[in-house]
């Protein structure tokens, strides 16, 4: 499985970690994980199909929702082969190149998802602050340009990382600590200089998730300030009501991410299986819940989905 060259080697395969100590319970995990993936894939595909087929939904809010559904489909499809492979067949090997591709896909779509959530917060601010010029400001060319920028940004930021990893020497260890390949996991294995990878990874996290979350908070501060300036109580309620689905999507995205980070960082006494289970679930929570949230809260999506 490994090709050695003295003390260094080039791994042909990496070994993925499922839930250590709970291998006998894998059959019990198959149904919930399969259900979650089915809901994520079908739900986001349905939203994309409904928005694409109905020109009445070709409005800024729904086009941004379609971008979010696309990003979440990408995240789900990226993790599905290895996660279900482990729980269904006990297949915990992944070849080096496939691991790098999975790492690139997961992080790229996650960066895109975070960027789309930021764009959606700006969309809500424009809709509340200047509703009469809403469609004039967020025109189709501008939305298409935003989609292109978000896609290009996510790919460009992640593009160097697989190549940097591929040329690093590995020394005697090829076991990863998750059911899928992550950059933070992979840079623990090489015995060469991983400083460029660490610095670039930190810059990516700071300039995407960190900056996006900060700008989302600022957007909602501006939204709240604008809403408080509305004289009518009913008007304030309706204005805030248009943000409910997006606020839920933001919470669904960032709360599991922060929770997993806190568990890994501070709850050292937690069993490894618990931490790994949470890590498996957190990437699935937004793709599973967001289609449900938007289908329940958005009447236009409900109506068109029934047609």
C-alpha positions in Angstrom: 0.0 0.0 0.0 3.0 2.3 0.5 6.0 3.0 -1.6 9.0 3.6 0.7 12.2 5.5 -0.1 14.5 5.1 2.9 12.7 7.1 5.7 10.5 9.0 3.3 7.7 7.6 1.1 5.0 8.7 -1.3 1.6 7.4 -0.1 -0.5 5.6 -2.6 -3.4 5.5 -0.2 -4.6 7.3 2.9 -6.6 5.5 5.6 -9.7 7.4 6.6 -11.1 7.2 10.2 -14.8 6.3 10.8 -15.9 6.1 14.4 -13.2 4.3 16.3 -14.6 1.8 18.8 -18.0 1.8 17.2 -17.3 -0.3 14.2 -19.9 -2.9 15.2 -22.6 -0.1 15.2 -21.9 1.0 11.6 -25.1 -0.7 10.3 -27.1 1.6 12.7 -25.4 4.7 11.2 -26.2 3.7 7.6 -29.9 4.7 7.6 -29.5 8.2 9.2 -26.5 9.1 7.1 -28.2 7.8 3.9 -31.4 9.8 4.8 -29.4 13.0 5.4 -27.6 12.7 2.1 -30.8 11.9 0.3 -32.5 15.0 1.8 -29.5 17.1 1.0 -29.2 16.0 -2.6 -32.9 15.9 -3.5 -33.8 19.1 -1.6 -31.1 21.2 -3.1 -31.7 19.7 -6.6 -35.4 20.5 -6.3 -34.7 24.1 -5.4 -32.3 24.5 -8.4 -34.9 22.9 -10.7 -37.8 25.0 -9.4 -35.9 28.3 -9.7 -34.5 27.4 -13.2 -37.9 26.4 -14.6 -39.9 29.3 -13.3 -39.0 32.7 -14.7 -41.1 34.4 -12.0 -38.4 33.3 -9.6 -35.5 34.8 -11.5 -35.2 37.5 -8.9 -32.1 38.4 -6.9 -33.2 36.5 -3.7 -34.0 33.3 -5.5 -30.9 33.4 -7.7 -28.7 33.7 -4.6 -30.7 30.8 -3.1 -29.9 28.8 -6.3 -26.2 29.6 -5.8 -26.4 28.4 -2.2 -28.1 25.2 -3.2 -25.4 24.6 -5.8 -22.6 25.1 -3.3 -24.3 22.8 -0.8 -24.8 20.1 -3.5 -21.1 20.3 -4.1 -20.2 19.9 -0.4 -22.6 16.9 -0.1 -21.4 15.2 -3.3 -17.8 15.7 -2.2 -18.1 13.9 1.1 -20.7 11.3 0.2 -18.4 8.6 -1.4 -16.0 8.2 1.5 -18.5 8.7 4.4 -21.0 6.1 3.0 -18.2 3.9 1.8 -16.9 3.6 5.4 -20.4 3.0 7.0 -21.7 0.8 4.2 -18.7 -1.3 3.1 -16.0 -0.5 5.6 -13.9 1.0 2.8 -11.6 3.3 4.5 -8.9 3.6 1.8 -8.6 6.6 -0.6 -5.8 7.1 -3.1 -3.5 10.1 -2.8 -4.8 11.9 -5.9 -8.5 11.3 -5.0 -7.8 12.6 -1.5 -6.4 15.8 -2.8 -9.3 16.2 -5.2 -11.8 15.6 -2.3 -10.0 18.1 -0.1 -10.0 20.7 -2.9 -13.7 20.1 -3.6 -14.9 20.3 0.0 -13.0 23.5 0.8 -13.8 25.2 -2.5 -17.6 24.6 -2.1 -17.4 25.6 1.6 -15.7 28.9 0.7 -18.4 29.4 -2.0 -21.2 28.7 0.5 -19.8 31.2 2.9 -19.5 33.8 0.2 -23.1 33.2 -1.0 -24.4 33.7 2.5 -22.6 37.1 2.6 -24.1 38.0 -0.8 -27.5 37.1 0.5 -27.1 39.3 3.5 -26.2 42.2 1.2 -29.3 41.3 -0.9 -31.5 41.5 2.2 -30.0 44.9 3.2 -30.6 46.4 -0.3 -34.2 45.0 -0.3 -35.0 46.7 3.0 -32.9 49.9 2.6 -34.0 50.8 -0.9 -36.9 48.5 -2.0 -37.9 50.7 -4.9 -34.5 50.3 -6.6 -33.9 46.8 -5.4 -34.1 45.1 -8.9 -32.4 48.1 -10.5 -29.4 47.7 -8.1 -29.2 43.9 -8.2 -29.5 43.4 -11.9 -29.1 40.0 -13.6 -25.6 40.9 -15.0 -24.5 42.0 -11.5 -25.8 38.7 -9.9 -24.1 36.7 -12.7 -20.9 38.6 -12.0 -21.2 37.9 -8.3 -21.6 34.2 -9.0 -18.5 34.2 -11.3 -16.4 36.1 -8.7 -17.5 33.7 -5.9 -16.7 30.7 -8.0 -13.4 32.0 -9.2 -12.4 33.1 -5.7 -13.1 29.7 -4.2 -11.1 27.9 -6.9 -8.2 30.3 -7.0 -7.7 30.3 -3.2 -7.7 26.5 -3.0 -5.7 25.9 -6.2 -2.2 26.0 -4.8 -2.8 23.7 -1.8 -3.0 20.3 -3.5 0.2 21.0 -5.4 2.0 22.1 -2.3 1.0 18.9 -0.6 1.8 16.7 -3.5 5.4 17.7 -3.5 6.0 17.2 0.3 7.8 14.1 1.7 5.8 11.8 4.0 7.3 9.8 6.8 5.7 6.6 8.1 2.1 7.8 8.7 -0.8 7.9 6.4 -3.9 7.7 8.7 -6.3 10.7 8.6 -8.6 11.6 11.5 -11.8 12.1 9.6 -14.0 10.2 7.1 -13.0 12.6 4.4 -9.9 14.6 3.4 -9.3 18.0 4.9 -6.3 20.3 4.5 -5.9 20.7 8.2 -5.7 17.0 8.5 -3.4 16.4 5.6 -0.7 18.9 6.7 -0.2 16.9 9.9 1.3 14.0 7.9 4.3 15.3 5.9 7.8 15.4 7.4 8.8 18.3 5.2 8.3 22.0 5.6 4.5 22.6 5.9 4.9 26.2 6.9 3.7 27.6 3.4 0.7 25.3 3.6 -0.1 26.4 7.2 0.3 30.1 6.4 -1.8 29.9 3.2 -4.5 27.8 4.9 -4.7 30.4 7.7 -4.9 33.3 5.2 -7.7 31.4 3.4 -9.7 30.9 6.6 -9.2 34.4 7.7 -10.1 36.0 4.4 -13.1 33.9 3.8 -14.9 32.5 6.8 -13.6 35.1 9.2 -14.2 38.1 6.9 -17.5 36.8 5.6 -18.9 36.3 9.1 -17.8 39.8 10.2 -19.4 41.4 7.1 -22.6 39.4 7.7 -22.8 40.8 11.2 -22.2 44.3 9.9 -24.9 43.8 7.3 -27.4 42.8 9.9 -26.5 45.7 12.1 -27.2 48.0 9.1 -30.5 46.0 8.5 -31.5 46.4 12.1 -30.7 50.2 12.0 -32.8 50.6 8.9 -35.7 48.6 10.2 -35.8 50.6 13.4 -36.2 53.7 11.2 -39.4 52.4 9.8 -42.3 54.1 11.5 -44.9 51.4 11.1 -44.8 48.4 13.4 -46.3 46.2 10.7 -43.6 47.5 8.3 -40.8 46.6 10.7 -42.3 43.1 11.2 -42.6 42.5 7.5 -39.0 43.8 6.8 -37.5 41.5 9.5 -39.7 38.7 8.2 -37.9 38.7 4.9 -34.6 38.0 6.7 -35.8 35.0 8.8 -34.8 32.3 6.3 -31.4 33.8 5.7 -30.7 34.3 9.4 -31.6 30.6 9.9 -29.3 29.6 7.1 -26.4 31.6 8.6 -27.0 30.0 12.0 -27.2 26.6 10.5 -23.9 27.2 8.7 -21.8 28.8 11.5 -23.2 27.3 14.7 -22.2 23.6 13.8 -18.8 24.8 12.5 -18.1 26.8 15.7 -19.4 23.9 17.9 -17.1 21.3 16.3 -14.2 23.7 16.6 -14.9 24.3 20.3 -15.3 20.5 21.0 -12.0 19.8 19.2 -10.2 22.6 21.0 -11.6 22.5 24.6 -13.5 19.3 25.3 -10.4 17.0 25.4 -12.2 14.4 27.5 -14.8 13.8 24.8 -14.5 10.4 23.2 -12.8 10.5 19.7 -15.9 8.8 18.2 -18.1 11.7 19.5 -15.8 14.4 18.0 -15.6 12.5 14.7 -19.4 12.0 14.6 -19.9 15.7 15.1 -17.3 16.4 12.4 -19.2 14.1 10.0 -22.5 15.7 10.7 -21.6 19.4 10.6 -20.8 19.4 6.9 -24.2 17.8 6.3 -26.4 20.0 8.5 -26.6 23.1 6.2 -27.3 21.1 3.0 -30.0 19.1 4.8 -31.7 21.9 6.7 -31.5 24.9 4.3 -33.8 23.4 1.6 -36.3 22.6 4.4 -36.0 26.1 5.9 -36.5 27.9 2.5 -39.3 25.5 1.5 -41.2 26.1 4.7 -40.6 29.9 5.0 -40.8 30.9 1.3 -44.3 30.6 -0.1 -43.2 31.1 -3.7 -40.9 28.0 -3.5 -43.8 26.0 -1.9 -46.2 27.0 -4.7 -43.8 26.3 -7.6 -42.6 23.0 -6.1 -46.2 21.7 -6.1 -46.7 22.5 -9.7 
